[in-house]
């Protein structure tokens, strides 16, 4: 019979990884594919595409990021046996705590600068005749920079996850 703690660990780990892939994968897709594709469209097609995409991005990215963090915290606490000695007194715990802090910073940056910019862009796109071209351009640049920053955080977090997973093998416990 499968032990209950193993099932809990597997479920938490699976959900954390799935939502992490959704979050960072979406950012990576935005950086690697959407920026290039939108840049090749004429202005009218780009405007209509952005009007359709931004509402999805506003829900999808924060939702997948929040679920990644929630399941990551639950997994961290569960694997650490809710014991402060394990959670902050070991290299494993410190590595995962660092990853959590980076995830929270990435989430905050994404919400304030990324989603905030996207909402302002959408407001301008919905105007009858937007005469705020330079402002929209600056917002798009800020959104793009935010994506690159979050992608960098995502790669750093994944690297920390790998290191934490292998902490015993590396003698970091």
Secondary structure as GFF3:
##gff-version 3
##sequence-region A 1 173
A	DSSP	alpha_helix	4	29	.	.	.	ID=ss1
A	DSSP	pi_helix	30	34	.	.	.	ID=ss2
A	DSSP	alpha_helix	35	39	.	.	.	ID=ss3
A	DSSP	alpha_helix	43	79	.	.	.	ID=ss4
A	DSSP	alpha_helix	84	88	.	.	.	ID=ss5
A	DSSP	alpha_helix	91	109	.	.	.	ID=ss6
A	DSSP	pi_helix	110	115	.	.	.	ID=ss7
A	DSSP	alpha_helix	116	125	.	.	.	ID=ss8
A	DSSP	alpha_helix	133	165	.	.	.	ID=ss9
A	DSSP	alpha_helix	167	170	.	.	.	ID=ss10
###
